């Protein structure tokens, strides 16, 4: 194996295209706020209307409500987040910018972390008006995220950073948490962004304990869409934000793991994980076929297509490659699904098709 593993090795362009078009996301839901004191609600509405012109007052005002529930740009039923969310409430400030981890939801497959980012000076910069992103936005960041059951947990940030390359190339032996999309969410006002970070737990390459600590170190934030040849429309904020918190895996009958081990042609469907937040499909293919497939097409028993989110190669040997596909959630009532693997160069050519019984 080479000294560098590219994570993800494929599908980045697919993900970026889906993100920009918003193809896999549900229609915006109406805000449903839980009962609050009338005075607090009225104050919040007034401040949003005024655009938080009084910074001293705005800084003291807490974000009222559950971030998972308030966010507009979400790929799952937001009500499912709130059922399993655990409060975190950890914050780090560098200069005028603060990042707060509000809540978290942890399953066997993923860790979802809701964040609130505030900038005292405001996020709108020359050539980047954030009023364009009040309904949906993506906050990218350069980070290192680690867990306490790995031996590098207490290493200094700079020591760990020397182990990895810039971008998405990680040297052998570094098994950190990886996010492929940054934080997805929206700007609430000129000074506030809320969003959810989705981490892939498969990249840790071992069973995740029921309770563990997470250390999130962020060295810059990037937001806005590229415009023109010189990256106009993109804003980068450098800093050093360090957050540490503990999470516990949620337990529910709605979380299921199936191990069909169905082999069709050269493809083995090893595992399917079903949660209210999404569907994870783990397949094994001969190494020479690892880059042969486009995003999978998954249909339930009613013919409904399950939206694709991301995919990456999680493990390689001399003979095989293990690929992880993540898709939207499947209805609990579904009795089976069909997994079709289109050819990478021609979506109309189906290289393989498998039917999986979900009721076994």
C-alpha positions in Angstrom: 0.0 0.0 0.0 1.2 3.5 -0.7 2.2 6.0 1.9 -0.9 8.1 1.3 -4.5 7.0 1.2 -6.9 9.3 -0.5 -10.1 9.7 1.5 -12.6 9.7 -0.2 -11.0 8.2 -3.3 -14.0 8.8 -5.5 -17.3 10.6 -5.8 -16.2 14.0 -4.6 -17.6 15.6 -7.7 -20.9 13.8 -7.3 -21.2 15.0 -3.8 -20.4 18.6 -4.7 -22.8 18.6 -7.5 -25.6 17.2 -5.3 -24.9 19.8 -2.7 -25.0 22.8 -5.0 -28.2 21.7 -6.6 -29.8 20.6 -3.4 -31.1 17.5 -5.2 -31.1 15.2 -2.2 -32.7 17.4 0.3 -36.2 17.7 1.5 -38.4 20.7 1.0 -37.9 23.3 3.5 -40.1 22.7 6.5 -42.0 25.3 8.5 -40.4 26.4 11.7 -42.0 24.7 14.7 -40.8 26.2 17.9 -41.5 24.7 21.3 -43.3 26.9 23.9 -41.1 29.7 25.2 -41.6 32.7 27.3 -43.4 35.4 25.3 -40.8 38.0 26.2 -37.9 35.9 25.0 -39.6 35.1 21.7 -40.6 38.7 21.1 -37.0 39.9 21.8 -35.6 37.4 19.3 -38.0 38.4 16.5 -37.2 42.1 17.1 -33.4 41.5 17.0 -33.7 39.5 13.7 -35.8 42.2 12.2 -33.2 44.8 13.1 -30.3 42.6 11.9 -28.7 42.5 15.3 -27.5 46.1 15.1 -27.0 46.2 18.8 -23.9 43.9 19.0 -23.5 44.2 22.8 -27.0 43.0 23.4 -26.9 40.4 20.7 -23.7 38.9 22.1 -25.5 38.2 25.4 -28.6 36.7 23.8 -28.5 32.9 23.8 -29.5 31.0 20.8 -33.1 30.1 21.7 -34.2 26.7 20.7 -32.8 23.4 19.5 -30.3 23.7 16.6 -31.3 20.4 15.1 -34.9 21.7 15.0 -34.1 25.2 13.9 -31.9 24.3 10.9 -33.5 24.8 7.5 -30.9 22.8 5.4 -31.3 19.2 6.5 -31.2 15.9 4.8 -33.2 14.0 7.4 -36.4 14.5 9.3 -35.3 17.0 11.9 -37.7 15.5 14.4 -35.6 12.4 14.5 -32.6 14.4 15.5 -34.3 15.8 18.5 -35.5 12.4 19.7 -31.9 11.2 20.2 -30.0 14.4 20.7 -27.8 14.8 23.8 -26.8 18.2 25.1 -23.1 19.2 24.8 -22.9 23.0 25.2 -19.1 23.4 24.7 -17.7 26.6 23.2 -14.4 28.0 21.9 -13.6 31.6 20.9 -10.8 33.0 18.8 -10.8 36.7 18.1 -14.3 37.8 17.0 -15.5 34.3 16.1 -16.9 31.7 18.5 -17.8 28.1 17.7 -20.2 26.2 20.0 -21.0 22.5 19.9 -24.7 22.5 21.0 -25.8 18.9 20.7 -24.8 15.5 19.3 -26.4 12.3 18.0 -24.3 9.2 17.8 -25.1 5.9 16.0 -22.9 2.9 15.0 -22.4 4.6 11.6 -22.2 8.3 12.2 -21.7 11.1 14.6 -23.9 14.2 14.0 -22.8 17.4 15.8 -24.9 20.6 15.7 -22.9 23.8 15.9 -23.5 27.6 16.3 -20.9 29.9 14.9 -20.9 33.6 15.7 -18.9 36.4 14.3 -19.1 39.8 16.2 -18.2 41.7 13.0 -20.7 39.9 10.8 -20.1 37.2 8.1 -20.9 39.4 5.1 -17.6 40.5 3.4 -16.7 42.2 0.2 -18.0 40.1 -2.6 -19.7 37.6 -0.3 -23.2 38.7 0.9 -24.5 36.0 3.3 -28.1 37.1 2.8 -27.9 34.7 -0.2 -27.5 31.8 2.3 -30.3 32.3 4.8 -32.1 29.2 3.6 -29.1 26.9 3.0 -25.3 27.2 3.4 -22.2 25.1 3.7 -19.5 26.0 6.2 -16.2 24.2 5.3 -13.3 24.0 7.7 -9.8 22.6 8.0 -9.8 20.4 11.1 -8.5 17.4 13.0 -11.2 15.5 14.9 -10.1 12.6 17.1 -11.5 10.2 19.6 -10.1 9.1 23.0 -9.9 5.4 22.2 -7.1 6.1 19.7 -3.6 6.5 20.9 -3.0 9.9 19.3 -5.8 11.6 21.3 -3.6 13.6 23.7 -1.0 14.6 21.1 -0.5 18.2 20.4 -2.5 19.7 17.4 0.7 20.5 15.5 2.2 17.1 16.1 -0.9 15.4 14.7 -1.2 17.9 11.8 2.3 16.9 10.7 1.0 13.3 10.2 -1.5 14.3 7.6 -1.4 16.1 4.2 -3.3 19.2 3.4 -6.7 18.4 2.0 -8.2 14.9 2.1 -5.0 12.7 1.9 -4.3 11.0 5.2 -1.1 9.0 5.9 -1.3 5.4 6.9 -2.0 4.9 10.6 -4.0 8.1 11.1 -7.6 7.0 11.8 -9.5 10.2 12.6 -13.1 11.2 12.1 -13.7 12.5 8.6 -16.4 14.8 7.3 -16.9 15.1 3.5 -19.3 18.1 3.5 -18.3 20.4 6.4 -21.3 21.8 8.3 -24.6 22.0 6.4 -27.1 24.6 7.6 -28.0 28.2 7.2 -27.3 31.7 8.4 -29.8 32.9 11.0 -28.7 36.5 10.7 -25.6 38.6 9.8 -23.8 37.3 12.9 -24.9 33.7 13.3 -24.5 30.4 11.4 -26.1 27.2 12.5 -25.4 23.8 11.0 -24.8 20.1 11.4 -21.5 18.2 10.9 -21.8 14.6 9.9 -18.8 12.4 10.7 -18.3 8.9 9.3 -17.4 6.5 12.0 -16.3 3.7 9.6 -13.0 5.6 9.1 -12.0 4.6 12.6 -11.7 1.0 11.5 -12.8 -0.5 14.8 -15.8 -1.0 16.9 -16.9 2.3 18.5 -17.5 2.1 22.3 -20.9 3.2 23.7 -19.3 6.3 25.3 -16.3 8.2 24.2 -14.7 11.6 24.1 -14.2 13.7 21.0 -11.6 16.5 20.4 -12.4 18.9 17.6 -9.6 21.3 16.5 -10.4 23.8 13.8 -7.9 26.1 12.1 -10.0 27.9 9.6 -13.5 28.4 8.3 -14.5 28.8 4.7 -17.9 29.8 3.3 -19.6 31.2 0.2 -19.6 30.0 -3.4 -16.7 30.4 -5.9 -17.2 33.1 -8.4 -14.8 34.1 -11.1 -11.3 32.9 -11.6 -9.8 34.2 -8.4 -12.2 32.5 -5.9 -14.3 35.6 -5.4 -17.3 35.0 -3.3 -15.4 32.8 -0.9 -14.4 34.0 2.6 -11.7 32.3 4.8 -11.4 33.0 8.5 -8.2 31.7 10.1 -8.0 30.9 13.8 -7.7 28.2 16.4 -10.8 26.7 17.9 -10.5 23.7 20.3 -13.5 21.8 21.5 -13.7 18.7 23.6 -16.8 16.8 24.6 -18.2 13.4 25.4 -20.9 11.5 23.4 -22.9 8.4 24.0 -24.3 6.1 21.3 -28.1 6.3 21.0 -30.0 3.0 21.4 -33.3 2.3 19.7 -35.2 -0.5 18.0 -35.2 1.8 14.9 -31.4 1.2 14.6 -30.8 -2.1 12.7 -27.7 -3.8 11.2 -28.2 -6.5 8.5 -25.4 -8.7 7.3 -26.9 -10.4 4.2 -23.5 -11.4 2.7 -25.1 -11.7 -0.7 -22.7 -12.2 -3.5 -23.7 -11.2 -7.1 -21.1 -11.5 -9.8 -18.0 -10.0 -8.2 -19.7 -7.9 -5.6 -20.4 -8.9 -2.0 -23.0 -7.0 0.0 -21.5 -7.3 3.4 -23.6 -5.1 5.6 -26.6 -2.7 5.6 -27.2 -0.3 8.5 -30.6 1.3 8.9 -31.3 4.3 11.1 -33.8 7.2 11.0 -30.9 9.3 9.8 -29.8 7.3 6.8 -28.8 4.0 5.2 -25.2 2.8 5.0 -24.3 0.0 2.6 -21.0 -1.8 2.8 -19.8 -3.7 -0.2 -16.6 -5.6 -1.1 -15.3 -5.8 -4.6 -12.2 -7.0 -6.4 -9.5 -4.3 -6.1 -9.4 -3.8 -9.9 -13.1 -2.8 -9.8 -12.9 -0.3 -7.0 -13.3 2.7 -9.3 -15.8 1.1 -11.7 -19.0 2.3 -10.2 -21.0 5.5 -10.1 -23.2 6.3 -7.1 -25.6 3.4 -6.3 -29.2 3.5 -7.2 -31.3 2.2 -4.3 -35.1 1.7 -4.5 -37.5 0.5 -1.9 -40.4 -2.0 -2.4 -42.6 0.8 -3.7 -40.1 1.9 -6.4 -39.2 5.0 -4.4 -35.6 6.0 -5.0 -33.5 6.5 -1.9 -31.3 9.6 -2.3 -27.5 9.2 -2.4 -25.3 11.2 0.0 -21.7 10.1 -0.2 -19.3 7.2 -0.9 -15.7 6.3 -0.2 -13.3 3.4 -0.1 -12.8 2.5 3.6 -10.3 -0.4 3.3 -8.1 -2.0 0.8 -6.1 -5.3 0.6 -4.0 -6.7 -2.1 -7.1 -8.4 -3.6 -10.2 -6.5 -2.5 -11.6 -3.0 -1.7 -14.4 -2.2 0.8 -16.7 0.6 -0.3 -19.1 2.5 2.0 -22.2 4.1 0.4 -24.3 6.4 2.5 -27.9 7.2 1.4 -31.0 8.8 2.9 -33.2 6.9 5.3 -35.5 4.0 4.2 -39.1 3.8 5.4 -39.6 1.5 8.3 -42.4 -0.2 6.5 -40.3 -1.3 3.5 -39.9 -5.0 3.2 -37.0 -5.0 0.7 -34.7 -2.8 -1.3 -33.0 -3.1 -4.6 -29.4 -2.0 -5.0 -28.2 -1.2 -8.5 -24.6 -0.2 -9.3 -24.4 1.9 -12.5 -21.2 2.0 -14.5 -19.0 5.0 -13.6 -18.8 6.1 -17.3 -22.4 5.5 -18.2 -25.2 5.7 -15.7 -27.5 3.8 -18.0 -25.4 0.7 -17.8 -26.1 -1.4 -14.6 -23.1 -3.5 -13.7 -24.9 -5.3 -10.9 -28.3 -5.5 -9.2 -29.1 -7.1 -5.8 -32.4 -7.4 -3.9 -32.1 -7.3 -0.1 -34.8 -8.6 2.3 -35.2 -6.1 5.2 -37.5 -8.2 7.4 -35.1 -11.1 8.2 
